[in-house]
Each structure stands twice: as C-alpha cells, then as structure tokens.
Amino acid sequence: MITDSCNPWTADVAREFRMPRFIFHGPSCFVLLCFILMLQHGIYDRITDDFEPILVPGMPQPVEVTKAQAPGFFNMPGWEKLRSEVFEAESTADGVVMNTFDDLEHSFIELYRKVTGKNVCTIGPLSLCNKDLDDKAARGNKSSIDHHRVQSWLDSREPKSVLYVNFGSIARTRRSQLIEMGCGLEESNQPFIWVIKDVERTPEVDKWLSEGFEERVSTRGLVIKGWAPQVVILSHPAIGGFMTHCGWNSVLEAVSAGVPMITWPYFADQFINEKLVVNVLGIGVAIGVKVPIFYFSDDGPPAVKRDDIGKAVSRLMDKGEEGEERRKMAKELAGKAVRAVEDGGSSTENIARLFQYVLEHGNNDSEDKKHNI
C-alpha cells in the first residue's frame, strides 16, 4: 500500500491485512527535511516572531527562512490530533516514497534517511513517464486550448526566447496583481505564454484583457484562459524561462525540461522550494516576495510591481554570463532527470527494489520488516 501522508487511518488497514505500507510525500525532500529539523530543534515553539529570520539547524548548507515561510506539518491551532496521528502513522510505515531523484537532492535525501531512520524510495520525476505529445497534453485537467495550437505558436519562436507564466491550480492571484503582472510582461518586450485560471477571471480582468492588452501583445504573447498543457509547453525548445509559484510538481517539471525559473512563492512549501531552486541548485531568479500571500478577496494593492517583474524577466532571460550559467546548470539537471528514469537509472532501480520488498514482505508481521529497500 502506498498512501498519502494525510491519510493516517490507512495504517490500521495495512496492519489488519498484514501488508507493507509506504507513505507518499508530495513535497520535495528539501522541504520535508527543513520542517523536520525545525520541529526537532523546537523552532516552532521557541521562536514567537513569524517573520524573524532563522537558520535551519542541521542542514548540509545554510538555509535561512522565517516561520511564516516554513509553516511545518499541521501546525495550526486545533490540528494537534491530526498531526499526532500523521506522525504515528509515518513512524510505523515501511518507508517513504518521494517524487524526486537522487542526483537532484542527494545530500538532503541521505540526511532525511539518517534523521528519520526510514527507507526512502525516490521514483521521480514522474512527469517523464509521459513520452509523446498527446500523453503530455493529457496530464492533469482537460486543456482549455488545443495543444497543437500551442505547439504551432511555439514553433514560430526562436529557441529559448519565450517566458512561460503559470501559478498552478491552487494559488490565486488577485485582480490588481494580475493586471500589474500583465503590464510587467508587456513592458518586458519578451515573448510569453501567460496562463490565467478561470477563478481569476473576474469581469474586471476580462474587460482589461479585451480592451487593449491582448491586441497590444498579440505579436509576441499568448494568453491561455483556464488549464494549460504545462509539460507540452515546458518541453518545447522555444521556452527559455518559467515564472512559477514554486509548487513542487511545477518545479520538478521545469527541472526535467531544463528550464530556469523566476520564483514567486505564495504559501505552504513554496518558499522553501524557492530556496532550493535559487540558492542550492542555482537555476532561479527570485522575484522578491518575502511574506506568504493568501488572497481571499480581490481587494488590496499588488505585492509585486511591474518594474520588479520586468527586472526579473530581464535577468532570467539575459544572454550574459550569469544567465548562461543558469541555463547550463538547468540543462545538466535535465540530463540527470532523464537518466534517473531510464533503464538502470536511480529511480527505475528504486521502483524495482520497492516491488521486490513488497514481494518479500507481504503478509509478514511488521516486526519482521527490518531490511532496507
């Protein structure tokens, strides 16, 4: 059984049927390790200021965060019972499965194993299981645009010239920020694909788009309203950068495609993923957001101004030494990602070992399951 970490009740089911049970964690290993070390060292109880900079103790290299940027596991008031159940269920699991690969987070994976005492099975990047164009386009929801049209639009662009802008399925951008973002993209003079979710399309936003913006950028900008075929877009040679909210799936899809990122985190694990992308991997440019963004209304000013958006775009897409170094690092990581899921690759071998472990330990009592994967 492979179960999400948020479903601790599955521990009783696995115990009843005497089957091996693995926890699947959606975030990066880097994020999980930061949260665990902060919890073990009492950071969440000891530090009262949510915005005080903190060096995460015990990390292989310096990582500075705030409590607001690193909220941890179920640390909200009233969630204590669920947190206890989740931790208990993980402590009795046979191991942990993660959508990452060894060459991307090696030192953090090794330390996670040491700190938790758990088998860790890295099986990613899962997005690379989709090989052809139609398979890539079918990932997630039904696309709001024909992926062949997107492909044709990208085919007409120079290699690595297009900025892709998408903030995932959950993070919501308020009206004033959407308009400011559009103005920043327009003023950057960079070709772009910009995805605007249906939930963000207020009458005011639609009016602004239709009354001049789409016409002004029509020769170099493609606005997708709704769901976009992200893997199709990221894997196209014309894409030179990705402005992202730093959700782990999006980050890993960009890594797999060899695309550098502009990081614009909103909440949850996204600020920690930004640290990994910018400070550890060296393949990102931070937009500069320091405080989590929870938009429950369209009121209020934009958090990031158009000038800062334009500067980040220029820096990411720059053809100078700094930009070339980021592109070089991104290309190297993409090669390692592909090799991880090939025959003999680390993720392929880990999946084989996982199957072997299940075959050997199925219907055995948990006390007998002492072997590593």
NORMO-V356906 format. One record per helix or strand of 3 or more residues. SS is the DSSP state (H for helix, E for strand). FROM is the first residue (numbers start at 1). LEN is the number of residues. If there is no record, write none. Layout:
# NORMO-V356906
SS,FROM,LEN
SS,FROM,LEN
This chain:
# NORMO-V356906
E,2,3
H,10,7
E,22,4
H,29,12
H,43,4
H,80,12
E,95,4
H,102,15
E,119,4
H,126,4
H,133,5
H,147,9
E,162,5
H,175,14
E,192,5
H,198,3
H,203,14
E,221,5
H,230,5
E,239,6
H,248,10
E,261,3
H,270,11
E,284,3
H,306,12
H,321,20
H,346,16
H,366,3
